[in-house]
Amino acid sequence: MVDTNVLIAASTYMFSRDLSIELKHKFFDQAMSLIGLLKKHLAKRIGITTPTIEDEAYYNLEEAVREEVDKITDRKVDFVLFSTILNSCENRLKEVLSYLLREPVDQHQVNQNYLKVANMYEALTRKARALPTPKKYATIRKKSVSPGLRTAAFDAFLITHKNRNAQLFHLLSKPVEESDKIILAEAIYLFNLYKQTYGKGVTFLISSMDHHFSPIRKSGFESRPVTDAILNNFGIMCDWPYQVEQTLKSYLK
């Protein structure tokens, strides 16, 4: 399943010498590399989306394009030029979607899954609230080392705790949106449907750049308590486009 943000990243691109425009989403290359693999194996019908994801992509594309336009110019872009750029990106989105299988869902079953998803995120949020702040954690842990090393230890403990639990802290700073819960509920429905159709050997992946799904990686750390909860509760693997692409390649050999 290709999440909304991956579709937007793959669609937010335009190059025109005539208009002196060179616009590209920072994750365009990563997103398009995955889309290219799905296109190459179009007959296998392994890239999927849902009406919810499509609607979200079209709805949020304009904001994403405007953000990229603001990055490449200080001048105010007139309505006609912006409309031209947006139209080009919308056409790209339409093309990207043509490589994906648009799956209908049973809304009643999705609603049942939604309750399970909501409960999971609520439990994770409670876990996040129960965590000590990085500063408090580091203050406690530094006492376990010799006095001469406590300043360095404090910094190390603070960074380690902050990075390792980044996904949980992210839930507090940016609560999960309803659309994310719905998308995951739809993924659960489709995964169960595929297992009934093709057997229990089916592997289901969500490609997403949303930290409510995919791991946070930085400074040599990987934070994945939310990602692992999704895998443990629902059997669905979530990761960034590059990692999903590499996983797919191992299956497609």
FENQUI-V156255 format. One record per pair of residues at least 12 apart in sequence whose C-alpha atoms are under 8 Angstrom apart, sorted by the first residue. I is the first residue (numbers start at 1). J is the second residue. D is the distance in Angstrom with one decimal. If there is no record, write none. Layout:
# FENQUI-V156255
i=I j=J d=D
i=I j=J d=D
This chain:
# FENQUI-V156255
i=1 j=47 d=6.0
i=1 j=48 d=4.7
i=1 j=49 d=5.6
i=1 j=187 d=7.4
i=1 j=204 d=7.7
i=1 j=205 d=6.2
i=1 j=206 d=4.7
i=1 j=207 d=6.2
i=2 j=47 d=6.9
i=2 j=48 d=6.3
i=2 j=49 d=5.9
i=2 j=206 d=6.0
i=2 j=207 d=5.1
i=2 j=208 d=6.7
i=3 j=49 d=7.5
i=3 j=53 d=6.5
i=3 j=206 d=6.8
i=3 j=207 d=5.9
i=3 j=208 d=5.2
i=3 j=209 d=8.0
i=4 j=53 d=5.4
i=4 j=54 d=7.1
i=4 j=56 d=6.3
i=4 j=57 d=5.1
i=4 j=208 d=7.6
i=5 j=57 d=7.2
i=5 j=208 d=6.6
i=5 j=209 d=6.4
i=5 j=210 d=7.3
i=6 j=31 d=5.7
i=6 j=207 d=7.2
i=6 j=208 d=6.1
i=6 j=209 d=6.7
i=6 j=241 d=7.4
i=7 j=31 d=7.4
i=7 j=57 d=6.6
i=7 j=93 d=6.8
i=7 j=96 d=7.3
i=7 j=97 d=8.0
i=8 j=57 d=6.1
i=8 j=60 d=7.8
i=8 j=61 d=5.9
i=8 j=64 d=7.3
i=8 j=93 d=7.2
i=9 j=25 d=5.6
i=9 j=26 d=7.5
i=9 j=27 d=5.7
i=9 j=28 d=4.9
i=9 j=31 d=6.2
i=10 j=25 d=7.6
i=10 j=27 d=7.6
i=10 j=28 d=4.9
i=10 j=29 d=7.5
i=10 j=31 d=5.2
i=10 j=32 d=5.2
i=10 j=35 d=7.8
i=10 j=92 d=7.8
i=10 j=93 d=7.4
i=10 j=96 d=7.5
i=11 j=28 d=7.6
i=11 j=89 d=5.3
i=11 j=90 d=7.0
i=11 j=92 d=5.1
i=11 j=93 d=4.9
i=11 j=96 d=7.4
i=12 j=24 d=5.9
i=12 j=25 d=5.5
i=12 j=28 d=7.1
i=12 j=61 d=7.6
i=12 j=64 d=7.2
i=12 j=65 d=6.0
i=12 j=89 d=5.5
i=12 j=92 d=7.8
i=13 j=25 d=6.4
i=13 j=28 d=7.4
i=13 j=89 d=6.3
i=14 j=85 d=6.9
i=14 j=88 d=6.9
i=14 j=89 d=7.0
i=22 j=72 d=7.8
i=23 j=68 d=6.6
i=23 j=69 d=6.9
i=23 j=72 d=7.2
i=24 j=68 d=7.1
i=25 j=68 d=6.7
i=30 j=241 d=6.1
i=30 j=242 d=5.9
i=31 j=241 d=5.7
i=31 j=242 d=7.5
i=33 j=241 d=8.0
i=33 j=242 d=7.6
i=33 j=245 d=7.7
i=34 j=241 d=5.9
i=34 j=242 d=6.8
i=34 j=244 d=7.6
i=34 j=245 d=5.3
i=35 j=96 d=7.2
i=35 j=99 d=7.7
i=37 j=245 d=7.3
i=38 j=99 d=6.9
i=38 j=100 d=7.7
i=39 j=99 d=5.6
i=42 j=99 d=6.6
i=42 j=100 d=7.9
i=45 j=100 d=7.3
i=45 j=101 d=6.4
i=46 j=100 d=7.8
i=46 j=101 d=7.7
i=47 j=99 d=7.3
i=47 j=100 d=4.9
i=47 j=101 d=6.1
i=48 j=100 d=5.0
i=48 j=101 d=4.5
i=48 j=102 d=5.9
i=48 j=103 d=6.8
i=49 j=100 d=6.3
i=49 j=101 d=6.1
i=49 j=102 d=5.0
i=49 j=103 d=6.1
i=50 j=102 d=5.3
i=50 j=103 d=5.1
i=50 j=104 d=6.4
i=50 j=105 d=7.7
i=50 j=186 d=7.9
i=51 j=102 d=7.0
i=51 j=103 d=7.4
i=51 j=104 d=7.1
i=52 j=183 d=7.0
i=53 j=183 d=7.0
i=54 j=97 d=8.0
i=58 j=90 d=7.5
i=58 j=93 d=7.9
i=61 j=89 d=8.0
i=61 j=90 d=7.6
i=62 j=86 d=6.5
i=65 j=85 d=7.9
i=65 j=86 d=6.6
i=65 j=89 d=7.8
i=105 j=186 d=6.8
i=105 j=189 d=7.3
i=105 j=190 d=7.3
i=106 j=189 d=7.8
i=109 j=189 d=6.8
i=110 j=182 d=7.6
i=110 j=185 d=5.4
i=110 j=186 d=5.5
i=110 j=188 d=7.9
i=110 j=189 d=6.1
i=111 j=185 d=7.4
i=113 j=185 d=5.0
i=113 j=186 d=7.7
i=113 j=188 d=6.9
i=113 j=189 d=7.2
i=114 j=181 d=6.4
i=114 j=182 d=6.2
i=114 j=184 d=7.8
i=114 j=185 d=5.0
i=117 j=181 d=6.2
i=117 j=184 d=7.2
i=117 j=185 d=6.5
i=118 j=181 d=6.7
i=120 j=229 d=7.7
i=121 j=176 d=7.7
i=124 j=168 d=7.0
i=124 j=226 d=7.2
i=125 j=168 d=7.0
i=125 j=171 d=6.2
i=125 j=172 d=6.8
i=127 j=168 d=7.7
i=128 j=168 d=5.1
i=128 j=169 d=6.1
i=128 j=171 d=7.4
i=128 j=172 d=7.1
i=129 j=172 d=7.5
i=134 j=157 d=7.8
i=134 j=158 d=5.0
i=134 j=159 d=7.4
i=134 j=161 d=5.8
i=134 j=162 d=5.5
i=135 j=158 d=6.0
i=137 j=157 d=7.3
i=137 j=158 d=6.8
i=137 j=161 d=7.3
i=138 j=153 d=7.8
i=138 j=154 d=5.0
i=138 j=155 d=7.2
i=138 j=156 d=7.9
i=138 j=157 d=4.9
i=138 j=158 d=4.9
i=138 j=161 d=7.8
i=139 j=154 d=6.4
i=141 j=154 d=7.4
i=141 j=157 d=7.0
i=142 j=154 d=5.4
i=142 j=157 d=7.4
i=160 j=221 d=7.9
i=163 j=218 d=7.4
i=163 j=221 d=6.3
i=163 j=222 d=7.3
i=163 j=223 d=6.5
i=164 j=221 d=6.4
i=164 j=222 d=6.3
i=164 j=223 d=4.8
i=164 j=224 d=7.9
i=165 j=223 d=5.8
i=165 j=224 d=7.8
i=165 j=225 d=7.4
i=166 j=216 d=6.8
i=166 j=223 d=5.8
i=167 j=211 d=6.4
i=167 j=212 d=7.2
i=167 j=215 d=7.1
i=167 j=216 d=6.4
i=167 j=223 d=5.8
i=167 j=224 d=6.3
i=167 j=225 d=6.6
i=167 j=226 d=6.4
i=168 j=225 d=7.0
i=168 j=226 d=7.0
i=170 j=211 d=7.5
i=170 j=212 d=7.9
i=171 j=212 d=7.3
i=176 j=212 d=6.4
i=180 j=212 d=7.8
i=187 j=206 d=8.0
i=188 j=234 d=6.7
i=188 j=236 d=7.7
i=191 j=204 d=6.3
i=191 j=236 d=7.9
i=203 j=236 d=7.6
i=204 j=235 d=7.7
i=204 j=236 d=5.4
i=204 j=237 d=6.4
i=205 j=236 d=5.8
i=205 j=237 d=4.7
i=205 j=238 d=5.7
i=205 j=239 d=7.7
i=205 j=244 d=7.2
i=206 j=236 d=7.3
i=206 j=237 d=6.2
i=206 j=238 d=4.7
i=206 j=239 d=6.5
i=206 j=244 d=7.8
i=207 j=238 d=6.0
i=207 j=239 d=5.4
i=207 j=240 d=5.5
i=207 j=241 d=5.3
i=207 j=244 d=6.1
i=208 j=238 d=6.9
i=208 j=239 d=6.0
i=208 j=240 d=5.3
i=208 j=241 d=6.5
i=209 j=239 d=7.4
i=209 j=240 d=5.4
i=209 j=241 d=7.5
i=212 j=226 d=6.6
i=212 j=227 d=7.6
i=213 j=226 d=6.7
i=213 j=227 d=5.6
i=213 j=230 d=7.7
i=213 j=238 d=5.8
i=213 j=239 d=7.2
i=214 j=226 d=7.8
i=214 j=227 d=5.7
i=214 j=238 d=5.1
i=214 j=239 d=4.4
i=214 j=240 d=6.2
i=215 j=227 d=6.1
i=215 j=238 d=7.8
i=215 j=239 d=6.4
i=215 j=240 d=7.8
i=227 j=239 d=8.0
